[in-house]
Amino acid sequence: MKRVIAVIRPEKLEDVKSALEEKGYFAMTVHEVKGRGAQKGICLQYRGKQIKVDMIPKTEIEMVVGDEDVRPIIDLIRKNARTGKFGDGKIFVSPVEIVAGIRTDEEIVS
């Protein structure tokens, strides 16, 4: 099993979520986060003054899926989160050793 974490633009969440649901991927956790990368922040105008904002609001989608689902999920996220501009985000994949259910005491060991 793998843990897929996608950090995307907040305005692309509904597009990504809909595309994942359409292909049968319903289980996810969504977090509102802030971060920066190559974009290095943005400049905004506020009351006539320019303000540098270096931590940009992002949305993080977290999913734990089977190994065979990783590539299709990455492709779906890329297709639906891309704007072609700096700040579109990143996708991280890492192994999951154990998934333990709380209510059922079920355990899945990979």
N, C-alpha and C positions, 0 to 999 in steps of 0.2 A: 504494500500500500504506500501511497505517496501523499504528502501534504502540498497543495498548490496554493500559493499566496500571490494574488495579483494586486498591484497598487496602480490605480487608474484615476482618471479625472472624474470628479463627482458627477458631472453631467452625463457621463457615459454609463453610469450604473444600470439604469433601466434597460438600455440597449443590450448590455452584456447579460444581465439577469434574464431577460426575455429569451435571448439566444440559447443560454444554457438550459432553461426550462423547456424550451421547444425540443431539445435533444434528450430530455429526460434527466438532466442533472438539477435536482431540486435542493439538495442539502448544501447550505453554505452559511457562513457567518460573515457579517459585514461590519466593518469598523470605520468611523470617521477618524482620519489621521492627518498629520501635517508632516511635510518633508521637503527635501530639495535634492536636486541632482545637477545635471548639466545645465538645467534651466537657470540655476543660481538666483532664483527669486524674480520678482517683478516690481516695476515702479507704478504706483497709483497716484492719482491726483486727489487731494483731500483739502477742501477749503483754500484752493489756490496754491497749495504747497505740494511738492512731490515727496512721496513717502516710499521708501524701499521696504518691500515685504519679502523676506528671504525664506520663510517657511510657508509653503503653499498648501492649502487644503487639498487632501487627496482622499480617496476611498479605497479601503483594503478589503478584498474578498478572499476568504479562506475556505478551502475545501479539502476534505480527505477522501481520496478516490483510489480505485484499483489501478495497478500499474498500466493496464491496457487503456485506461481512460485519459491518461495524462496528455498525450499528443493531441487527441481531438479537443480537449478542453483548452489547451494552449492556443490552438488554431482558432477556436471560437472567440476566445477573449481578444486575441490580436485583431481579428477581423472586425469585431464590434466596438473595440475601445480606441482604435487608431483614428487620429485626426491628421497625422503627418507633421505635427509640430512638436517642438521640445515640450517635455512634460507629459507625454502620453502614458508613461509608466513603465513598470517592469513586472515580470512574472518570475517567481522563485519556486523551485521544486525541491523537496527534501524527503527522505525516507521516514516512514512511521513504523515503529516497532510493535506497539500494542494499541488497540482500541478497546477501551473498557466501558461497557454500559453501566450506568448508575442504577437505573430502575430495575433492570433485568439481570444484573451480574454477568451478562454475556461478555466474553473476551475474544477478540480476534487478534491472533499473533501472526505477524508476517515474517 
